Amino acid sequence: MGKGVAYSTTEGVHLLNVPAERMSAIAGEPAHFADRYVAEGGDRLGFAERRFFARYLGDILDECVSSGCTELVEATAVGGKRNGSGWQISFDDGSIMNAEALVLAVGNQEPDSLAPFADAGRRFIANPWGPDARAAVSDLAESGEPALMIGTGLTMVDLALSLDAAGYGGRMVALSRRGLAPRAHADYTPAPVERDEIPTGSVSVLWRWLRKRSAQVGWRAAIDCLRPYSHSIWQSLDVDQQRRFLRHARPWWDVHRHRIAPEVGGTIARLVADGQLEIVAGRIESVRETANGVEVQVRRRRRQASETMTFAYAFNCTGPLHSIQRTKVPLLRSLLDSGDVRPDQLGIGLQVDEANRAGDRTWALGPLSKGRYWEIIAVPDIREQAAAVAEDIAKELAK
């Protein structure tokens, strides 16, 4: 409870992607996590194990429960309907709960399905964070057979780390259209800018500015100088420009903005240098299930001829769901079908207003609000959003 996908891992090789000094879960208390990490032998500039952060979140949740103001229910919400000014929420165990306010905070959802693998059988792992994936990692560590990862982002990095930690000595192929992998954190000199120095309203103009700025101060400093203004920059783009960003710029932004810990970057670099991990830019043309795995026909970028490779397992590492209409979360499905909540202008999350309201006495947090904010998946962003939502709920229910 409270861990979500990212912090449910029990593997020590899975580290936070943000230094400890910026990972406080409490708005207004920036050193809350770093002080605890240092007290237990860590460095406030270091990258803690994600399972350590999970324990930190668990302790905060335990305090909330001990206060008597928080109750945990281990069930799946499957439906919601209006009950006067509030809500009636039904659960998969048959129980019903009445609530005056509803907050949708489901976090990242399972990756979307991949059409070429519709008939790939059990050797295709659709959810890289589930029990099937853990079983496949164990099987691969024992057999040493080749593994395919569709996607080259942070999910791929996690899986490669898991395989390496399990003692896997086989060949990993990570495939995406552009073959871009996350960059690692490194020391740099910050180069802050004022808000009015940053162009708005056009992806191409902003991109040219960012390239010029990167040449002057380094790309890490250039990317990070945008962080204080990321929400307003995103909101300065009209829908067409936002779609343009998603279509053309997003992969480049993701690998530079969402960086990995230096230790993790070193492991990935070692796997690549040793020839164990190959990161490929290309497309999948066909997939065929075989007796012992999946046969995949791949055409590498800028090549006319395709090649056929066979893998014991193929993992969907394309990242969290990016189309809200395809959600598999029963409560979201119920609310969308009833019209109580609506997709945002891009269809990637829910439509929310400036107070994060997705409807009457309904709020949405985190990835569900990406359409409004874009940069809203990191703890430093979500803790401020959560505090704002809590304050708005208190005001609403006091009326």
Contacts in CASP RR format, 6 or more apart in sequence:
PFRMAT RR
TARGET T0000
AUTHOR 0000-0000-0000
METHOD contacts of the structure
MODEL  1
MGKGVAYSTTEGVHLLNVPAERMSAIAGEPAHFADRYVAEGGDRLGFAER
RFFARYLGDILDECVSSGCTELVEATAVGGKRNGSGWQISFDDGSIMNAE
ALVLAVGNQEPDSLAPFADAGRRFIANPWGPDARAAVSDLAESGEPALMI
GTGLTMVDLALSLDAAGYGGRMVALSRRGLAPRAHADYTPAPVERDEIPT
GSVSVLWRWLRKRSAQVGWRAAIDCLRPYSHSIWQSLDVDQQRRFLRHAR
PWWDVHRHRIAPEVGGTIARLVADGQLEIVAGRIESVRETANGVEVQVRR
RRRQASETMTFAYAFNCTGPLHSIQRTKVPLLRSLLDSGDVRPDQLGIGL
QVDEANRAGDRTWALGPLSKGRYWEIIAVPDIREQAAAVAEDIAKELAK
1 58 0 8 1.000
1 61 0 8 1.000
1 72 0 8 1.000
1 74 0 8 1.000
2 57 0 8 1.000
2 58 0 8 1.000
2 61 0 8 1.000
3 54 0 8 1.000
3 57 0 8 1.000
3 58 0 8 1.000
4 107 0 8 1.000
5 107 0 8 1.000
5 108 0 8 1.000
5 129 0 8 1.000
6 50 0 8 1.000
6 108 0 8 1.000
7 50 0 8 1.000
7 51 0 8 1.000
7 53 0 8 1.000
7 54 0 8 1.000
7 57 0 8 1.000
8 54 0 8 1.000
8 129 0 8 1.000
9 50 0 8 1.000
9 51 0 8 1.000
9 54 0 8 1.000
9 158 0 8 1.000
10 51 0 8 1.000
11 51 0 8 1.000
11 161 0 8 1.000
11 162 0 8 1.000
11 165 0 8 1.000
12 49 0 8 1.000
12 50 0 8 1.000
12 51 0 8 1.000
12 165 0 8 1.000
13 161 0 8 1.000
13 162 0 8 1.000
13 164 0 8 1.000
13 165 0 8 1.000
13 264 0 8 1.000
13 267 0 8 1.000
14 49 0 8 1.000
14 50 0 8 1.000
14 51 0 8 1.000
14 158 0 8 1.000
14 161 0 8 1.000
14 162 0 8 1.000
15 47 0 8 1.000
15 48 0 8 1.000
15 49 0 8 1.000
15 50 0 8 1.000
15 260 0 8 1.000
15 261 0 8 1.000
15 263 0 8 1.000
15 264 0 8 1.000
16 23 0 8 1.000
16 47 0 8 1.000
16 48 0 8 1.000
16 49 0 8 1.000
16 50 0 8 1.000
16 53 0 8 1.000
16 261 0 8 1.000
17 47 0 8 1.000
17 154 0 8 1.000
17 258 0 8 1.000
17 259 0 8 1.000
17 260 0 8 1.000
17 261 0 8 1.000
18 47 0 8 1.000
18 378 0 8 1.000
18 379 0 8 1.000
18 380 0 8 1.000
19 44 0 8 1.000
19 45 0 8 1.000
19 46 0 8 1.000
19 47 0 8 1.000
19 185 0 8 1.000
20 33 0 8 1.000
20 34 0 8 1.000
20 37 0 8 1.000
20 38 0 8 1.000
20 42 0 8 1.000
20 43 0 8 1.000
20 44 0 8 1.000
20 45 0 8 1.000
20 46 0 8 1.000
20 47 0 8 1.000
20 48 0 8 1.000
21 30 0 8 1.000
21 31 0 8 1.000
21 34 0 8 1.000
21 44 0 8 1.000
21 45 0 8 1.000
22 30 0 8 1.000
22 379 0 8 1.000
22 380 0 8 1.000
23 33 0 8 1.000
23 34 0 8 1.000
23 48 0 8 1.000
23 53 0 8 1.000
23 379 0 8 1.000
23 380 0 8 1.000
24 30 0 8 1.000
24 31 0 8 1.000
24 32 0 8 1.000
24 33 0 8 1.000
24 34 0 8 1.000
24 379 0 8 1.000
24 383 0 8 1.000
25 32 0 8 1.000
25 33 0 8 1.000
25 56 0 8 1.000
25 57 0 8 1.000
25 60 0 8 1.000
25 379 0 8 1.000
25 383 0 8 1.000
26 32 0 8 1.000
26 60 0 8 1.000
26 383 0 8 1.000
27 383 0 8 1.000
27 384 0 8 1.000
27 386 0 8 1.000
27 387 0 8 1.000
28 387 0 8 1.000
31 44 0 8 1.000
33 48 0 8 1.000
33 53 0 8 1.000
33 56 0 8 1.000
34 44 0 8 1.000
35 44 0 8 1.000
36 56 0 8 1.000
37 43 0 8 1.000
37 44 0 8 1.000
37 46 0 8 1.000
37 48 0 8 1.000
37 52 0 8 1.000
38 44 0 8 1.000
40 52 0 8 1.000
42 48 0 8 1.000
46 261 0 8 1.000
47 185 0 8 1.000
47 261 0 8 1.000
47 262 0 8 1.000
47 263 0 8 1.000
47 264 0 8 1.000
61 70 0 8 1.000
61 72 0 8 1.000
64 70 0 8 1.000
65 71 0 8 1.000
65 72 0 8 1.000
73 91 0 8 1.000
73 97 0 8 1.000
75 91 0 8 1.000
75 92 0 8 1.000
75 93 0 8 1.000
75 95 0 8 1.000
76 91 0 8 1.000
76 92 0 8 1.000
76 330 0 8 1.000
77 89 0 8 1.000
77 90 0 8 1.000
77 91 0 8 1.000
77 92 0 8 1.000
77 330 0 8 1.000
77 331 0 8 1.000
78 90 0 8 1.000
78 91 0 8 1.000
78 92 0 8 1.000
78 330 0 8 1.000
78 331 0 8 1.000
78 334 0 8 1.000
79 89 0 8 1.000
79 90 0 8 1.000
79 330 0 8 1.000
79 331 0 8 1.000
79 334 0 8 1.000
79 335 0 8 1.000
80 87 0 8 1.000
80 88 0 8 1.000
80 89 0 8 1.000
80 90 0 8 1.000
80 331 0 8 1.000
80 334 0 8 1.000
80 335 0 8 1.000
80 338 0 8 1.000
80 340 0 8 1.000
81 87 0 8 1.000
81 88 0 8 1.000
81 338 0 8 1.000
82 88 0 8 1.000
82 340 0 8 1.000
83 98 0 8 1.000
85 100 0 8 1.000
85 360 0 8 1.000
85 361 0 8 1.000
86 98 0 8 1.000
86 99 0 8 1.000
86 100 0 8 1.000
86 101 0 8 1.000
86 102 0 8 1.000
86 360 0 8 1.000
86 361 0 8 1.000
87 98 0 8 1.000
87 99 0 8 1.000
87 100 0 8 1.000
87 101 0 8 1.000
87 102 0 8 1.000
87 361 0 8 1.000
87 362 0 8 1.000
88 96 0 8 1.000
88 97 0 8 1.000
88 98 0 8 1.000
88 99 0 8 1.000
89 96 0 8 1.000
89 97 0 8 1.000
89 98 0 8 1.000
89 99 0 8 1.000
89 102 0 8 1.000
89 331 0 8 1.000
90 96 0 8 1.000
91 97 0 8 1.000
92 330 0 8 1.000
100 361 0 8 1.000
100 397 0 8 1.000
101 361 0 8 1.000
101 362 0 8 1.000
101 363 0 8 1.000
101 393 0 8 1.000
101 396 0 8 1.000
101 397 0 8 1.000
102 361 0 8 1.000
102 362 0 8 1.000
102 363 0 8 1.000
103 362 0 8 1.000
103 363 0 8 1.000
103 364 0 8 1.000
103 365 0 8 1.000
103 389 0 8 1.000
103 393 0 8 1.000
104 331 0 8 1.000
104 332 0 8 1.000
104 335 0 8 1.000
104 341 0 8 1.000
104 350 0 8 1.000
104 358 0 8 1.000
104 362 0 8 1.000
104 363 0 8 1.000
104 364 0 8 1.000
104 365 0 8 1.000
104 368 0 8 1.000
105 364 0 8 1.000
105 365 0 8 1.000
105 366 0 8 1.000
105 368 0 8 1.000
106 329 0 8 1.000
106 331 0 8 1.000
106 332 0 8 1.000
106 367 0 8 1.000
106 368 0 8 1.000
107 365 0 8 1.000
107 366 0 8 1.000
107 367 0 8 1.000
107 368 0 8 1.000
108 319 0 8 1.000
108 320 0 8 1.000
108 321 0 8 1.000
108 367 0 8 1.000
108 377 0 8 1.000
109 320 0 8 1.000
109 321 0 8 1.000
109 327 0 8 1.000
109 328 0 8 1.000
109 329 0 8 1.000
109 367 0 8 1.000
110 126 0 8 1.000
110 127 0 8 1.000
110 129 0 8 1.000
110 320 0 8 1.000
110 321 0 8 1.000
110 328 0 8 1.000
111 126 0 8 1.000
111 127 0 8 1.000
111 128 0 8 1.000
111 155 0 8 1.000
111 316 0 8 1.000
111 317 0 8 1.000
111 318 0 8 1.000
111 319 0 8 1.000
111 320 0 8 1.000
111 321 0 8 1.000
112 318 0 8 1.000
112 321 0 8 1.000
112 322 0 8 1.000
112 323 0 8 1.000
112 326 0 8 1.000
113 126 0 8 1.000
113 326 0 8 1.000
114 124 0 8 1.000
114 126 0 8 1.000
114 150 0 8 1.000
114 316 0 8 1.000
114 318 0 8 1.000
116 284 0 8 1.000
116 286 0 8 1.000
116 287 0 8 1.000
117 124 0 8 1.000
117 126 0 8 1.000
117 150 0 8 1.000
117 287 0 8 1.000
117 294 0 8 1.000
117 314 0 8 1.000
117 316 0 8 1.000
119 287 0 8 1.000
119 289 0 8 1.000
120 287 0 8 1.000
120 289 0 8 1.000
120 294 0 8 1.000
120 314 0 8 1.000
121 289 0 8 1.000
121 294 0 8 1.000
122 132 0 8 1.000
123 289 0 8 1.000
123 293 0 8 1.000
123 294 0 8 1.000
123 311 0 8 1.000
123 312 0 8 1.000
123 313 0 8 1.000
123 314 0 8 1.000
124 294 0 8 1.000
124 313 0 8 1.000
124 314 0 8 1.000
124 316 0 8 1.000
125 132 0 8 1.000
125 133 0 8 1.000
125 136 0 8 1.000
125 313 0 8 1.000
125 314 0 8 1.000
125 315 0 8 1.000
125 316 0 8 1.000
126 132 0 8 1.000
126 316 0 8 1.000
127 133 0 8 1.000
127 316 0 8 1.000
128 155 0 8 1.000
128 158 0 8 1.000
128 159 0 8 1.000
128 315 0 8 1.000
128 316 0 8 1.000
128 317 0 8 1.000
133 159 0 8 1.000
133 315 0 8 1.000
136 313 0 8 1.000
136 315 0 8 1.000
137 159 0 8 1.000
137 162 0 8 1.000
137 163 0 8 1.000
137 166 0 8 1.000
137 168 0 8 1.000
138 166 0 8 1.000
139 312 0 8 1.000
139 313 0 8 1.000
140 147 0 8 1.000
140 163 0 8 1.000
140 166 0 8 1.000
140 168 0 8 1.000
140 170 0 8 1.000
140 312 0 8 1.000
140 313 0 8 1.000
141 163 0 8 1.000
141 166 0 8 1.000
141 167 0 8 1.000
141 168 0 8 1.000
141 169 0 8 1.000
143 312 0 8 1.000
144 168 0 8 1.000
144 169 0 8 1.000
144 170 0 8 1.000
144 312 0 8 1.000
145 170 0 8 1.000
145 292 0 8 1.000
145 311 0 8 1.000
145 312 0 8 1.000
145 313 0 8 1.000
146 170 0 8 1.000
146 171 0 8 1.000
146 172 0 8 1.000
146 173 0 8 1.000
146 309 0 8 1.000
146 310 0 8 1.000
146 311 0 8 1.000
146 312 0 8 1.000
147 163 0 8 1.000
147 168 0 8 1.000
147 170 0 8 1.000
147 171 0 8 1.000
147 172 0 8 1.000
147 173 0 8 1.000
147 311 0 8 1.000
147 312 0 8 1.000
147 313 0 8 1.000
147 314 0 8 1.000
147 315 0 8 1.000
148 172 0 8 1.000
148 173 0 8 1.000
148 175 0 8 1.000
148 294 0 8 1.000
148 296 0 8 1.000
148 309 0 8 1.000
148 311 0 8 1.000
148 313 0 8 1.000
148 314 0 8 1.000
148 315 0 8 1.000
149 156 0 8 1.000
149 159 0 8 1.000
149 160 0 8 1.000
149 172 0 8 1.000
149 173 0 8 1.000
149 174 0 8 1.000
149 175 0 8 1.000
149 314 0 8 1.000
149 315 0 8 1.000
149 317 0 8 1.000
150 175 0 8 1.000
150 176 0 8 1.000
150 284 0 8 1.000
150 314 0 8 1.000
150 315 0 8 1.000
150 316 0 8 1.000
150 317 0 8 1.000
150 318 0 8 1.000
151 174 0 8 1.000
151 175 0 8 1.000
151 176 0 8 1.000
151 317 0 8 1.000
151 318 0 8 1.000
151 319 0 8 1.000
152 174 0 8 1.000
152 175 0 8 1.000
152 176 0 8 1.000
152 179 0 8 1.000
152 180 0 8 1.000
152 181 0 8 1.000
152 279 0 8 1.000
152 317 0 8 1.000
153 176 0 8 1.000
153 180 0 8 1.000
153 181 0 8 1.000
153 182 0 8 1.000
153 254 0 8 1.000
153 255 0 8 1.000
153 317 0 8 1.000
153 319 0 8 1.000
154 182 0 8 1.000
154 258 0 8 1.000
154 260 0 8 1.000
154 319 0 8 1.000
155 317 0 8 1.000
155 318 0 8 1.000
155 319 0 8 1.000
156 174 0 8 1.000
156 181 0 8 1.000
156 317 0 8 1.000
157 181 0 8 1.000
157 182 0 8 1.000
157 260 0 8 1.000
157 264 0 8 1.000
157 265 0 8 1.000
157 268 0 8 1.000
159 315 0 8 1.000
159 317 0 8 1.000
160 172 0 8 1.000
160 174 0 8 1.000
160 267 0 8 1.000
160 268 0 8 1.000
160 271 0 8 1.000
160 277 0 8 1.000
161 264 0 8 1.000
161 267 0 8 1.000
163 172 0 8 1.000
164 267 0 8 1.000
164 271 0 8 1.000
169 276 0 8 1.000
170 276 0 8 1.000
171 275 0 8 1.000
171 276 0 8 1.000
171 278 0 8 1.000
172 271 0 8 1.000
172 276 0 8 1.000
172 277 0 8 1.000
172 278 0 8 1.000
173 277 0 8 1.000
173 278 0 8 1.000
173 280 0 8 1.000
173 309 0 8 1.000
173 311 0 8 1.000
174 181 0 8 1.000
174 277 0 8 1.000
174 278 0 8 1.000
174 279 0 8 1.000
174 280 0 8 1.000
174 317 0 8 1.000
175 280 0 8 1.000
175 281 0 8 1.000
175 282 0 8 1.000
175 284 0 8 1.000
175 298 0 8 1.000
176 251 0 8 1.000
176 280 0 8 1.000
176 281 0 8 1.000
176 282 0 8 1.000
177 251 0 8 1.000
177 281 0 8 1.000
177 282 0 8 1.000
177 283 0 8 1.000
177 301 0 8 1.000
178 251 0 8 1.000
178 281 0 8 1.000
178 301 0 8 1.000
179 279 0 8 1.000
179 280 0 8 1.000
179 281 0 8 1.000
179 282 0 8 1.000
179 301 0 8 1.000
180 251 0 8 1.000
180 252 0 8 1.000
180 254 0 8 1.000
180 255 0 8 1.000
180 281 0 8 1.000
181 255 0 8 1.000
181 268 0 8 1.000
181 279 0 8 1.000
182 254 0 8 1.000
182 255 0 8 1.000
182 258 0 8 1.000
182 259 0 8 1.000
182 260 0 8 1.000
183 255 0 8 1.000
183 256 0 8 1.000
183 259 0 8 1.000
183 260 0 8 1.000
184 259 0 8 1.000
184 260 0 8 1.000
184 261 0 8 1.000
184 262 0 8 1.000
184 264 0 8 1.000
184 265 0 8 1.000
184 266 0 8 1.000
185 220 0 8 1.000
185 259 0 8 1.000
185 260 0 8 1.000
185 261 0 8 1.000
185 262 0 8 1.000
186 220 0 8 1.000
186 262 0 8 1.000
188 218 0 8 1.000
188 220 0 8 1.000
188 221 0 8 1.000
189 217 0 8 1.000
189 221 0 8 1.000
190 221 0 8 1.000
190 224 0 8 1.000
190 225 0 8 1.000
191 213 0 8 1.000
191 216 0 8 1.000
191 217 0 8 1.000
191 218 0 8 1.000
191 221 0 8 1.000
191 222 0 8 1.000
191 225 0 8 1.000
192 225 0 8 1.000
192 228 0 8 1.000
193 213 0 8 1.000
193 225 0 8 1.000
195 228 0 8 1.000
195 229 0 8 1.000
195 232 0 8 1.000
198 206 0 8 1.000
198 209 0 8 1.000
198 226 0 8 1.000
198 229 0 8 1.000
198 233 0 8 1.000
199 205 0 8 1.000
199 206 0 8 1.000
199 209 0 8 1.000
200 206 0 8 1.000
200 232 0 8 1.000
200 233 0 8 1.000
200 236 0 8 1.000
200 237 0 8 1.000
201 236 0 8 1.000
201 237 0 8 1.000
201 238 0 8 1.000
201 241 0 8 1.000
202 237 0 8 1.000
202 241 0 8 1.000
203 237 0 8 1.000
203 241 0 8 1.000
203 244 0 8 1.000
203 245 0 8 1.000
203 248 0 8 1.000
203 249 0 8 1.000
204 244 0 8 1.000
206 233 0 8 1.000
207 249 0 8 1.000
210 222 0 8 1.000
210 223 0 8 1.000
210 226 0 8 1.000
213 222 0 8 1.000
213 225 0 8 1.000
214 222 0 8 1.000
214 223 0 8 1.000
216 222 0 8 1.000
217 225 0 8 1.000
219 256 0 8 1.000
220 256 0 8 1.000
220 259 0 8 1.000
223 256 0 8 1.000
223 257 0 8 1.000
226 233 0 8 1.000
227 375 0 8 1.000
230 373 0 8 1.000
230 374 0 8 1.000
230 375 0 8 1.000
231 373 0 8 1.000
231 374 0 8 1.000
231 375 0 8 1.000
231 376 0 8 1.000
234 242 0 8 1.000
234 373 0 8 1.000
234 374 0 8 1.000
234 375 0 8 1.000
235 372 0 8 1.000
235 373 0 8 1.000
237 245 0 8 1.000
239 345 0 8 1.000
239 346 0 8 1.000
242 345 0 8 1.000
242 346 0 8 1.000
242 371 0 8 1.000
242 374 0 8 1.000
243 346 0 8 1.000
245 253 0 8 1.000
246 346 0 8 1.000
246 348 0 8 1.000
257 375 0 8 1.000
260 268 0 8 1.000
268 277 0 8 1.000
271 277 0 8 1.000
272 278 0 8 1.000
272 279 0 8 1.000
280 298 0 8 1.000
280 300 0 8 1.000
281 300 0 8 1.000
281 301 0 8 1.000
282 298 0 8 1.000
282 299 0 8 1.000
282 300 0 8 1.000
282 301 0 8 1.000
283 298 0 8 1.000
283 299 0 8 1.000
283 301 0 8 1.000
284 296 0 8 1.000
284 297 0 8 1.000
284 298 0 8 1.000
285 297 0 8 1.000
285 298 0 8 1.000
285 299 0 8 1.000
285 306 0 8 1.000
286 296 0 8 1.000
286 297 0 8 1.000
287 294 0 8 1.000
287 295 0 8 1.000
287 296 0 8 1.000
287 297 0 8 1.000
287 314 0 8 1.000
288 294 0 8 1.000
288 295 0 8 1.000
288 296 0 8 1.000
289 295 0 8 1.000
290 310 0 8 1.000
292 312 0 8 1.000
293 310 0 8 1.000
293 311 0 8 1.000
293 312 0 8 1.000
293 313 0 8 1.000
294 310 0 8 1.000
294 311 0 8 1.000
294 313 0 8 1.000
294 314 0 8 1.000
295 308 0 8 1.000
295 309 0 8 1.000
295 310 0 8 1.000
296 308 0 8 1.000
296 309 0 8 1.000
296 310 0 8 1.000
296 311 0 8 1.000
296 314 0 8 1.000
297 306 0 8 1.000
297 307 0 8 1.000
297 308 0 8 1.000
298 306 0 8 1.000
298 307 0 8 1.000
298 308 0 8 1.000
298 309 0 8 1.000
299 305 0 8 1.000
299 306 0 8 1.000
299 307 0 8 1.000
300 307 0 8 1.000
320 367 0 8 1.000
321 327 0 8 1.000
321 328 0 8 1.000
322 348 0 8 1.000
323 347 0 8 1.000
323 348 0 8 1.000
324 332 0 8 1.000
324 336 0 8 1.000
324 343 0 8 1.000
324 344 0 8 1.000
324 347 0 8 1.000
324 348 0 8 1.000
324 349 0 8 1.000
324 350 0 8 1.000
324 368 0 8 1.000
325 336 0 8 1.000
325 343 0 8 1.000
325 347 0 8 1.000
327 333 0 8 1.000
327 336 0 8 1.000
332 341 0 8 1.000
335 341 0 8 1.000
335 362 0 8 1.000
336 342 0 8 1.000
336 343 0 8 1.000
340 359 0 8 1.000
340 362 0 8 1.000
341 350 0 8 1.000
341 351 0 8 1.000
341 358 0 8 1.000
341 359 0 8 1.000
341 362 0 8 1.000
341 364 0 8 1.000
342 350 0 8 1.000
342 351 0 8 1.000
342 358 0 8 1.000
343 349 0 8 1.000
343 350 0 8 1.000
343 351 0 8 1.000
344 350 0 8 1.000
344 351 0 8 1.000
344 352 0 8 1.000
344 370 0 8 1.000
344 371 0 8 1.000
344 372 0 8 1.000
345 351 0 8 1.000
345 371 0 8 1.000
346 371 0 8 1.000
347 371 0 8 1.000
348 370 0 8 1.000
348 371 0 8 1.000
349 364 0 8 1.000
349 367 0 8 1.000
349 368 0 8 1.000
349 369 0 8 1.000
349 370 0 8 1.000
349 371 0 8 1.000
350 358 0 8 1.000
350 364 0 8 1.000
350 368 0 8 1.000
350 369 0 8 1.000
351 358 0 8 1.000
351 372 0 8 1.000
352 358 0 8 1.000
352 363 0 8 1.000
352 364 0 8 1.000
352 368 0 8 1.000
352 369 0 8 1.000
352 372 0 8 1.000
355 363 0 8 1.000
355 388 0 8 1.000
355 389 0 8 1.000
355 392 0 8 1.000
356 363 0 8 1.000
356 364 0 8 1.000
356 365 0 8 1.000
356 369 0 8 1.000
356 385 0 8 1.000
356 388 0 8 1.000
356 389 0 8 1.000
356 392 0 8 1.000
357 363 0 8 1.000
357 364 0 8 1.000
357 392 0 8 1.000
358 364 0 8 1.000
358 368 0 8 1.000
361 396 0 8 1.000
363 389 0 8 1.000
363 392 0 8 1.000
363 393 0 8 1.000
365 382 0 8 1.000
365 385 0 8 1.000
365 386 0 8 1.000
365 389 0 8 1.000
366 376 0 8 1.000
366 377 0 8 1.000
366 381 0 8 1.000
366 382 0 8 1.000
366 385 0 8 1.000
367 376 0 8 1.000
367 377 0 8 1.000
369 376 0 8 1.000
369 385 0 8 1.000
370 376 0 8 1.000
370 377 0 8 1.000
373 381 0 8 1.000
375 381 0 8 1.000
376 382 0 8 1.000
376 385 0 8 1.000
END
